């Protein structure tokens, strides 16, 4: 890892850095939205399973496995997006990056 001026340039002085942060952030919001829909659908399926049969319960269980599998993806998108946005905001406040992005 380099230190000095080159390291500062690599950490986000270019114009593509805030764009990448926005893309990661929007993807994280989309995954969180899908997980919310899956959660609500699983609750509905569990209520239907109590009335009609066990097949709906298995579908709800399948959705829960999907949510568990999607959680690391949400973390992998959301944590870097928040860090990148914070880093860019701090650099812009210090005047290192212009406000045009």
C-alpha positions in Angstrom: 0.0 0.0 0.0 1.4 3.4 -1.0 1.6 6.3 1.3 1.7 10.0 0.5 0.1 11.9 -2.4 -0.5 8.8 -4.5 -2.5 7.1 -1.7 -4.7 10.2 -1.5 -5.4 10.1 -5.2 -6.3 6.4 -5.1 -8.7 6.8 -2.2 -11.2 8.9 -4.1 -10.0 12.1 -5.7 -11.3 11.2 -9.1 -14.8 11.9 -10.4 -15.8 8.2 -10.6 -15.5 7.6 -6.9 -18.8 9.3 -5.8 -20.6 7.7 -8.8 -19.4 4.3 -7.6 -20.6 5.0 -4.1 -24.0 6.0 -5.4 -24.3 2.8 -7.4 -23.3 0.7 -4.5 -25.8 2.6 -2.2 -28.7 2.2 -4.7 -28.0 -1.5 -5.1 -27.9 -1.9 -1.3 -31.3 -0.1 -1.1 -32.7 -2.4 -3.8 -31.5 -5.6 -2.0 -33.0 -4.3 1.3 -36.3 -3.6 -0.5 -36.4 -7.1 -1.9 -35.6 -8.5 1.5 -38.5 -6.5 3.0 -40.9 -7.8 0.3 -39.7 -11.3 0.9 -40.3 -10.9 4.6 -43.8 -9.6 4.2 -44.6 -12.4 1.7 -43.2 -15.0 4.0 -45.5 -13.8 6.9 -48.5 -13.9 4.5 -47.5 -17.4 3.4 -47.2 -18.5 7.0 -50.7 -17.2 7.8 -52.0 -19.1 4.7 -50.2 -22.2 5.8 -52.1 -22.3 9.1 -55.4 -22.2 7.2 -54.9 -24.3 4.1 -51.9 -26.5 4.2 -48.2 -27.0 4.7 -47.1 -26.1 1.2 -47.3 -22.4 1.9 -45.2 -23.0 5.0 -42.5 -24.5 2.8 -42.6 -21.6 0.5 -42.2 -19.2 3.4 -39.3 -21.3 4.6 -37.7 -21.0 1.1 -38.1 -17.2 1.3 -36.4 -17.2 4.7 -33.4 -19.1 3.3 -33.3 -16.6 0.5 -33.2 -13.7 3.0 -30.5 -15.4 5.0 -28.5 -15.8 1.7 -29.1 -12.2 0.7 -28.0 -10.7 4.0 -24.2 -11.0 3.3 -24.8 -9.4 -0.1 -26.6 -6.5 1.6 -23.6 -6.1 3.9 -21.2 -6.4 1.0 -22.9 -3.6 -0.8 -24.0 -1.3 2.0 -20.9 -1.1 4.2 -18.5 0.0 1.4 -21.2 2.4 0.1 -21.6 4.1 3.4 -17.8 4.3 3.9 -17.2 5.7 0.4 -20.0 8.3 0.8 -18.6 9.4 4.2 -15.1 9.6 2.8 -16.2 11.6 -0.2 -18.3 14.0 1.9 -15.3 14.6 4.2 -12.9 15.2 1.3 -15.4 17.6 -0.3 -15.8 19.5 3.0 -12.0 19.9 3.2 -12.0 21.2 -0.4 -10.0 18.3 -1.8 -12.8 17.3 -4.2 -14.9 19.9 -6.1 -18.6 19.9 -5.5 -19.5 19.2 -9.1 -20.0 15.4 -8.6 
